[in-house]
Amino acid sequence: MDDGIKVGTTGDIPEGEGRTIPKQLTGTDDDIAVLHDTDGTFWALNDTCTHADASLAEGWVENGCVECPIHSSKFDLKTGKVTGFPATKDAVCHRVEVRGGDIWLFPNETPTS
């Protein structure tokens, strides 16, 4: 997906929160959570926690991690790696770019930073 999908603006997602982008828009097997870290950066992971059927976009985002709202599994925003149990399977990452205040999502592309 060369051009990406515009999914909103930086003002649409407060720091520490996320937004679910439906799989019908992204063409992926799962919805995608676009997450706004407390340092101002934006990241994207598959929305469904790999431990239980919960939305990571509804979790807590801070210090480079997202915490699942149900059982507190944690995932690294840059890599998708599990950083807190009970999850044992990593989350899938997707590339995000911020351009002039707009958030662009590149489903199934590996993040560059």
N, C-alpha and C positions, 0 to 999 in steps of 0.2 A: 504494500500500500504506500506508494511513493509520496502522496500528498498528505496522508494522515486524515484524521477526522477531527474537526473542531468540536470540542465537547463542553466549552464554556469559557469563562474568563477567570482570572485569578481571584477576583472579588466574589465569585460564586461559591467558592469552597473555603470556609474559614480555616485558619491554622488549627491543626489538631483534629480535623474532620475529613470525611471522604464523601464521594458521590458515586452512585452506581450508574454505569453506562450499560444499557441493555445489549445482550448478545445479538439481538435482531439488528442493531445498528453496527456492531463491531464485526459480525460474521464469525465470531469465535464460539467455542463449545460452552463457555460460561460467560456470565456477565463480567464486566471488568470494573474494579474499584479504582477510581482516581483519588489519590490520597495527598493531602497537604500537610507536610511535616512541620514541626514547630520551628525549624530553621528557615522556613519559607520555600523549600523545594517541593516539587510535585513528583509523584511516583505512581505507578499503576501495577496492580496485581490482579490475578483472577479473583473475583469477588467472593467465591464460596470458600470458607475455611476448609482446609484439607482434613481436619479432625471431625468436624460436625457440620451440619447444614446451617451455617450462619453467614451473614453478610459481613465481610471485612470492612466495607464502607461504613457500617454502623459501629465499628470498633473505635478504639482510642489510638490516636496517632501522636507519637512523640519520640524525640531522640533517635530517629532512624528506624523505628519499628511501628508495626500496627499490632494491636492486641485484640483478639477475637472477643466479641461481647458475650459469648456464652460460657466458654470454659477457660478463657484467658490464655490460649495459645498465642505465641508471639512470632512474627515474621519480620525479617530484615527487609526494609523497603527497597534497597538497591539490588539485592540478590534473590529475594524470596525465600531464603534459607530460614528454617525453624530456629528460633532463638529462645523459645519457651514452650515447654510441654503443656498439655498432653499431645499436641500434634507431633507427628514424626515424619510427615511428608512435606517437602518444600512446596511453596506456592509458585505459580508461573508469573514471571515478570513481563511487562510490556513497556515499550519506549514511550516517553512523554517529552514534549518540547513546549516551552513557553515562548511565544512570539508576540511582542508588543502587548502583553496583557492577556492574550488568548492562549488557551490550553489546547494543544494538539496531541491526539493519541494515535499511536502506530501499533495496532494490534498484531501480536505474534512477532514483533521485532524486539530483539534484545536491547535493553537500555545501554547507552554509550558511556554513561558516567556512573 
